[in-house]
Amino acid sequence: MNAVVEKDPATIDEYERIFERYLEVCNQAIEKNKDRFPYTEIWRARWKNLGANNLIQCAIYDDRPKAIYTLQLTEDMKIKILKKTHETSDDIWPFKYSYLKHVVESPESYIENPDSLDWGWLKMSLG
């Protein structure tokens, strides 16, 4: 089921800023904890299962999709934004805006305790 993303310029910047900051927190948490079990193992398994480009589709939701991203996982355990799109697809991971905002408002606690982050999007293909 495809849906068009709501395009309100005033709020789009806020969603983008929050999501980009959220990914920074995730990248910092991974970097700081990559030598701890199970982060490296989960990353490598997910990275292998994604295929050649290692892409994940995700969307930021408030009351409806606000921003859609294609992310790439790198072999050196980084998450990169490749592109922003305007249509959802069936194989997309939803992020709640309220959750993202909560994480970016207290990043240090999530970086220090990465188990507190929702890594479901990273583990989703592992069963």
Rosetta constraint file for C-alpha pairs under 8 A:
AtomPair CA 1 CA 88 HARMONIC 7.60 0.50
AtomPair CA 1 CA 89 HARMONIC 6.25 0.50
AtomPair CA 1 CA 90 HARMONIC 6.01 0.50
AtomPair CA 2 CA 87 HARMONIC 6.21 0.50
AtomPair CA 2 CA 88 HARMONIC 5.09 0.50
AtomPair CA 2 CA 89 HARMONIC 5.27 0.50
AtomPair CA 2 CA 90 HARMONIC 7.27 0.50
AtomPair CA 3 CA 87 HARMONIC 5.64 0.50
AtomPair CA 3 CA 88 HARMONIC 5.47 0.50
AtomPair CA 3 CA 89 HARMONIC 7.70 0.50
AtomPair CA 4 CA 65 HARMONIC 7.82 0.50
AtomPair CA 4 CA 86 HARMONIC 5.92 0.50
AtomPair CA 4 CA 87 HARMONIC 4.85 0.50
AtomPair CA 4 CA 88 HARMONIC 6.75 0.50
AtomPair CA 5 CA 64 HARMONIC 7.61 0.50
AtomPair CA 5 CA 65 HARMONIC 5.29 0.50
AtomPair CA 5 CA 66 HARMONIC 5.47 0.50
AtomPair CA 5 CA 67 HARMONIC 6.42 0.50
AtomPair CA 5 CA 68 HARMONIC 7.60 0.50
AtomPair CA 5 CA 86 HARMONIC 5.25 0.50
AtomPair CA 5 CA 87 HARMONIC 6.01 0.50
AtomPair CA 5 CA 88 HARMONIC 7.43 0.50
AtomPair CA 6 CA 64 HARMONIC 7.50 0.50
AtomPair CA 6 CA 65 HARMONIC 6.63 0.50
AtomPair CA 6 CA 66 HARMONIC 5.56 0.50
AtomPair CA 6 CA 67 HARMONIC 7.92 0.50
AtomPair CA 7 CA 12 HARMONIC 6.77 0.50
AtomPair CA 7 CA 66 HARMONIC 7.21 0.50
AtomPair CA 8 CA 12 HARMONIC 5.94 0.50
AtomPair CA 9 CA 13 HARMONIC 6.68 0.50
AtomPair CA 10 CA 14 HARMONIC 7.48 0.50
AtomPair CA 11 CA 15 HARMONIC 6.40 0.50
AtomPair CA 12 CA 16 HARMONIC 6.14 0.50
AtomPair CA 12 CA 66 HARMONIC 6.92 0.50
AtomPair CA 12 CA 67 HARMONIC 7.18 0.50
AtomPair CA 13 CA 17 HARMONIC 5.99 0.50
AtomPair CA 14 CA 18 HARMONIC 6.10 0.50
AtomPair CA 15 CA 19 HARMONIC 6.06 0.50
AtomPair CA 15 CA 60 HARMONIC 7.31 0.50
AtomPair CA 15 CA 66 HARMONIC 7.13 0.50
AtomPair CA 15 CA 67 HARMONIC 6.96 0.50
AtomPair CA 15 CA 97 HARMONIC 7.37 0.50
AtomPair CA 16 CA 20 HARMONIC 5.99 0.50
AtomPair CA 16 CA 67 HARMONIC 7.26 0.50
AtomPair CA 17 CA 21 HARMONIC 6.13 0.50
AtomPair CA 18 CA 22 HARMONIC 6.05 0.50
AtomPair CA 18 CA 100 HARMONIC 6.56 0.50
AtomPair CA 18 CA 101 HARMONIC 6.22 0.50
AtomPair CA 18 CA 104 HARMONIC 6.92 0.50
AtomPair CA 19 CA 23 HARMONIC 6.27 0.50
AtomPair CA 19 CA 60 HARMONIC 7.73 0.50
AtomPair CA 19 CA 100 HARMONIC 6.64 0.50
AtomPair CA 20 CA 24 HARMONIC 6.36 0.50
AtomPair CA 21 CA 25 HARMONIC 6.35 0.50
AtomPair CA 21 CA 104 HARMONIC 6.31 0.50
AtomPair CA 22 CA 26 HARMONIC 6.31 0.50
AtomPair CA 22 CA 100 HARMONIC 6.11 0.50
AtomPair CA 22 CA 101 HARMONIC 7.90 0.50
AtomPair CA 22 CA 103 HARMONIC 6.70 0.50
AtomPair CA 22 CA 104 HARMONIC 5.74 0.50
AtomPair CA 23 CA 27 HARMONIC 6.03 0.50
AtomPair CA 23 CA 79 HARMONIC 6.90 0.50
AtomPair CA 24 CA 28 HARMONIC 6.08 0.50
AtomPair CA 25 CA 29 HARMONIC 6.05 0.50
AtomPair CA 25 CA 103 HARMONIC 7.93 0.50
AtomPair CA 25 CA 104 HARMONIC 7.24 0.50
AtomPair CA 25 CA 107 HARMONIC 6.04 0.50
AtomPair CA 25 CA 110 HARMONIC 7.33 0.50
AtomPair CA 25 CA 111 HARMONIC 6.37 0.50
AtomPair CA 26 CA 30 HARMONIC 6.08 0.50
AtomPair CA 26 CA 79 HARMONIC 7.98 0.50
AtomPair CA 26 CA 111 HARMONIC 7.29 0.50
AtomPair CA 26 CA 114 HARMONIC 7.99 0.50
AtomPair CA 26 CA 117 HARMONIC 7.89 0.50
AtomPair CA 27 CA 31 HARMONIC 6.04 0.50
AtomPair CA 27 CA 77 HARMONIC 7.80 0.50
AtomPair CA 27 CA 78 HARMONIC 5.86 0.50
AtomPair CA 27 CA 79 HARMONIC 6.44 0.50
AtomPair CA 28 CA 32 HARMONIC 6.05 0.50
AtomPair CA 28 CA 111 HARMONIC 6.24 0.50
AtomPair CA 29 CA 33 HARMONIC 6.04 0.50
AtomPair CA 29 CA 110 HARMONIC 6.96 0.50
AtomPair CA 29 CA 111 HARMONIC 4.20 0.50
AtomPair CA 29 CA 112 HARMONIC 6.87 0.50
AtomPair CA 29 CA 113 HARMONIC 7.81 0.50
AtomPair CA 29 CA 114 HARMONIC 5.78 0.50
AtomPair CA 30 CA 34 HARMONIC 5.22 0.50
AtomPair CA 30 CA 39 HARMONIC 7.17 0.50
AtomPair CA 30 CA 77 HARMONIC 7.12 0.50
AtomPair CA 30 CA 78 HARMONIC 7.85 0.50
AtomPair CA 30 CA 111 HARMONIC 7.95 0.50
AtomPair CA 30 CA 114 HARMONIC 7.65 0.50
AtomPair CA 31 CA 77 HARMONIC 7.50 0.50
AtomPair CA 32 CA 111 HARMONIC 7.40 0.50
AtomPair CA 32 CA 112 HARMONIC 7.94 0.50
AtomPair CA 33 CA 39 HARMONIC 7.06 0.50
AtomPair CA 33 CA 114 HARMONIC 7.72 0.50
AtomPair CA 34 CA 39 HARMONIC 5.60 0.50
AtomPair CA 34 CA 40 HARMONIC 5.46 0.50
AtomPair CA 35 CA 39 HARMONIC 7.31 0.50
AtomPair CA 35 CA 40 HARMONIC 6.59 0.50
AtomPair CA 36 CA 40 HARMONIC 7.26 0.50
AtomPair CA 37 CA 41 HARMONIC 7.06 0.50
AtomPair CA 38 CA 42 HARMONIC 6.00 0.50
AtomPair CA 39 CA 43 HARMONIC 6.05 0.50
AtomPair CA 40 CA 44 HARMONIC 6.04 0.50
AtomPair CA 41 CA 45 HARMONIC 6.14 0.50
AtomPair CA 42 CA 46 HARMONIC 6.08 0.50
AtomPair CA 42 CA 122 HARMONIC 7.61 0.50
AtomPair CA 42 CA 123 HARMONIC 6.81 0.50
AtomPair CA 43 CA 47 HARMONIC 5.87 0.50
AtomPair CA 43 CA 77 HARMONIC 6.94 0.50
AtomPair CA 43 CA 122 HARMONIC 7.29 0.50
AtomPair CA 44 CA 48 HARMONIC 6.11 0.50
AtomPair CA 44 CA 75 HARMONIC 7.79 0.50
AtomPair CA 45 CA 49 HARMONIC 6.26 0.50
AtomPair CA 45 CA 126 HARMONIC 7.44 0.50
AtomPair CA 46 CA 50 HARMONIC 6.21 0.50
AtomPair CA 46 CA 122 HARMONIC 6.50 0.50
AtomPair CA 46 CA 123 HARMONIC 6.60 0.50
AtomPair CA 46 CA 125 HARMONIC 6.89 0.50
AtomPair CA 46 CA 126 HARMONIC 6.87 0.50
AtomPair CA 47 CA 51 HARMONIC 7.39 0.50
AtomPair CA 47 CA 54 HARMONIC 6.05 0.50
AtomPair CA 47 CA 73 HARMONIC 6.65 0.50
AtomPair CA 47 CA 74 HARMONIC 7.62 0.50
AtomPair CA 47 CA 75 HARMONIC 7.21 0.50
AtomPair CA 48 CA 54 HARMONIC 7.84 0.50
AtomPair CA 49 CA 125 HARMONIC 7.19 0.50
AtomPair CA 49 CA 126 HARMONIC 7.99 0.50
AtomPair CA 50 CA 54 HARMONIC 4.73 0.50
AtomPair CA 50 CA 55 HARMONIC 6.49 0.50
AtomPair CA 50 CA 56 HARMONIC 7.89 0.50
AtomPair CA 51 CA 55 HARMONIC 7.90 0.50
AtomPair CA 53 CA 72 HARMONIC 7.11 0.50
AtomPair CA 54 CA 72 HARMONIC 5.46 0.50
AtomPair CA 54 CA 73 HARMONIC 5.52 0.50
AtomPair CA 54 CA 74 HARMONIC 7.31 0.50
AtomPair CA 55 CA 70 HARMONIC 6.48 0.50
AtomPair CA 55 CA 71 HARMONIC 5.49 0.50
AtomPair CA 55 CA 72 HARMONIC 4.56 0.50
AtomPair CA 55 CA 73 HARMONIC 6.57 0.50
AtomPair CA 56 CA 70 HARMONIC 5.68 0.50
AtomPair CA 56 CA 71 HARMONIC 5.08 0.50
AtomPair CA 56 CA 72 HARMONIC 6.32 0.50
AtomPair CA 56 CA 73 HARMONIC 7.90 0.50
AtomPair CA 56 CA 92 HARMONIC 7.51 0.50
AtomPair CA 56 CA 93 HARMONIC 7.91 0.50
AtomPair CA 57 CA 68 HARMONIC 7.29 0.50
AtomPair CA 57 CA 69 HARMONIC 5.78 0.50
AtomPair CA 57 CA 70 HARMONIC 4.60 0.50
AtomPair CA 57 CA 71 HARMONIC 6.23 0.50
AtomPair CA 57 CA 91 HARMONIC 7.02 0.50
AtomPair CA 57 CA 92 HARMONIC 4.90 0.50
AtomPair CA 57 CA 93 HARMONIC 6.27 0.50
AtomPair CA 58 CA 68 HARMONIC 5.79 0.50
AtomPair CA 58 CA 69 HARMONIC 5.37 0.50
AtomPair CA 58 CA 70 HARMONIC 6.49 0.50
AtomPair CA 58 CA 71 HARMONIC 7.58 0.50
AtomPair CA 58 CA 92 HARMONIC 4.90 0.50
AtomPair CA 58 CA 93 HARMONIC 4.40 0.50
AtomPair CA 58 CA 94 HARMONIC 5.73 0.50
AtomPair CA 58 CA 95 HARMONIC 7.13 0.50
AtomPair CA 59 CA 65 HARMONIC 6.27 0.50
AtomPair CA 59 CA 66 HARMONIC 7.18 0.50
AtomPair CA 59 CA 67 HARMONIC 5.61 0.50
AtomPair CA 59 CA 68 HARMONIC 4.30 0.50
AtomPair CA 59 CA 69 HARMONIC 6.17 0.50
AtomPair CA 59 CA 88 HARMONIC 7.49 0.50
AtomPair CA 59 CA 92 HARMONIC 6.68 0.50
AtomPair CA 59 CA 93 HARMONIC 6.21 0.50
AtomPair CA 59 CA 94 HARMONIC 4.98 0.50
AtomPair CA 59 CA 95 HARMONIC 5.93 0.50
AtomPair CA 60 CA 65 HARMONIC 5.80 0.50
AtomPair CA 60 CA 66 HARMONIC 5.54 0.50
AtomPair CA 60 CA 67 HARMONIC 5.29 0.50
AtomPair CA 60 CA 68 HARMONIC 6.48 0.50
AtomPair CA 60 CA 94 HARMONIC 6.07 0.50
AtomPair CA 60 CA 95 HARMONIC 4.85 0.50
AtomPair CA 60 CA 96 HARMONIC 5.84 0.50
AtomPair CA 60 CA 97 HARMONIC 5.91 0.50
AtomPair CA 61 CA 65 HARMONIC 4.50 0.50
AtomPair CA 61 CA 66 HARMONIC 5.60 0.50
AtomPair CA 61 CA 67 HARMONIC 7.50 0.50
AtomPair CA 61 CA 94 HARMONIC 6.62 0.50
AtomPair CA 61 CA 95 HARMONIC 6.01 0.50
AtomPair CA 61 CA 96 HARMONIC 5.00 0.50
AtomPair CA 61 CA 97 HARMONIC 5.69 0.50
AtomPair CA 62 CA 66 HARMONIC 6.83 0.50
AtomPair CA 62 CA 96 HARMONIC 6.14 0.50
AtomPair CA 62 CA 97 HARMONIC 5.50 0.50
AtomPair CA 62 CA 98 HARMONIC 7.47 0.50
AtomPair CA 65 CA 88 HARMONIC 7.79 0.50
AtomPair CA 67 CA 84 HARMONIC 7.23 0.50
AtomPair CA 67 CA 85 HARMONIC 7.35 0.50
AtomPair CA 67 CA 86 HARMONIC 6.90 0.50
AtomPair CA 68 CA 84 HARMONIC 5.66 0.50
AtomPair CA 68 CA 85 HARMONIC 5.31 0.50
AtomPair CA 68 CA 86 HARMONIC 6.07 0.50
AtomPair CA 68 CA 87 HARMONIC 6.99 0.50
AtomPair CA 68 CA 88 HARMONIC 6.74 0.50
AtomPair CA 69 CA 81 HARMONIC 6.87 0.50
AtomPair CA 69 CA 82 HARMONIC 7.48 0.50
AtomPair CA 69 CA 83 HARMONIC 5.81 0.50
AtomPair CA 69 CA 84 HARMONIC 4.48 0.50
AtomPair CA 69 CA 85 HARMONIC 6.04 0.50
AtomPair CA 70 CA 81 HARMONIC 6.18 0.50
AtomPair CA 70 CA 82 HARMONIC 5.59 0.50
AtomPair CA 70 CA 83 HARMONIC 5.35 0.50
AtomPair CA 70 CA 84 HARMONIC 6.34 0.50
AtomPair CA 70 CA 85 HARMONIC 7.67 0.50
AtomPair CA 71 CA 79 HARMONIC 6.62 0.50
AtomPair CA 71 CA 80 HARMONIC 5.54 0.50
AtomPair CA 71 CA 81 HARMONIC 4.63 0.50
AtomPair CA 71 CA 82 HARMONIC 5.52 0.50
AtomPair CA 71 CA 83 HARMONIC 7.34 0.50
AtomPair CA 72 CA 79 HARMONIC 5.83 0.50
AtomPair CA 72 CA 80 HARMONIC 5.20 0.50
AtomPair CA 72 CA 81 HARMONIC 6.40 0.50
AtomPair CA 72 CA 82 HARMONIC 6.46 0.50
AtomPair CA 73 CA 77 HARMONIC 6.68 0.50
AtomPair CA 73 CA 78 HARMONIC 5.86 0.50
AtomPair CA 73 CA 79 HARMONIC 4.87 0.50
AtomPair CA 73 CA 80 HARMONIC 6.51 0.50
AtomPair CA 74 CA 78 HARMONIC 5.24 0.50
AtomPair CA 74 CA 79 HARMONIC 6.49 0.50
AtomPair CA 74 CA 80 HARMONIC 7.66 0.50
AtomPair CA 88 CA 92 HARMONIC 7.03 0.50
AtomPair CA 93 CA 121 HARMONIC 6.13 0.50
AtomPair CA 95 CA 99 HARMONIC 7.34 0.50
AtomPair CA 95 CA 100 HARMONIC 7.17 0.50
AtomPair CA 96 CA 100 HARMONIC 6.44 0.50
AtomPair CA 97 CA 101 HARMONIC 6.06 0.50
AtomPair CA 98 CA 102 HARMONIC 6.16 0.50
AtomPair CA 99 CA 103 HARMONIC 6.36 0.50
AtomPair CA 100 CA 104 HARMONIC 6.34 0.50
AtomPair CA 101 CA 105 HARMONIC 6.14 0.50
AtomPair CA 102 CA 106 HARMONIC 6.80 0.50
AtomPair CA 103 CA 107 HARMONIC 5.68 0.50
AtomPair CA 103 CA 110 HARMONIC 6.97 0.50
AtomPair CA 103 CA 117 HARMONIC 7.94 0.50
AtomPair CA 106 CA 110 HARMONIC 7.19 0.50
AtomPair CA 107 CA 111 HARMONIC 6.14 0.50
AtomPair CA 108 CA 112 HARMONIC 6.00 0.50
AtomPair CA 109 CA 113 HARMONIC 5.89 0.50
AtomPair CA 110 CA 114 HARMONIC 5.16 0.50
AtomPair CA 110 CA 115 HARMONIC 7.71 0.50
AtomPair CA 110 CA 116 HARMONIC 6.02 0.50
AtomPair CA 110 CA 117 HARMONIC 6.33 0.50
AtomPair CA 113 CA 117 HARMONIC 7.89 0.50
AtomPair CA 119 CA 123 HARMONIC 6.41 0.50
AtomPair CA 120 CA 124 HARMONIC 5.60 0.50
AtomPair CA 123 CA 127 HARMONIC 7.46 0.50
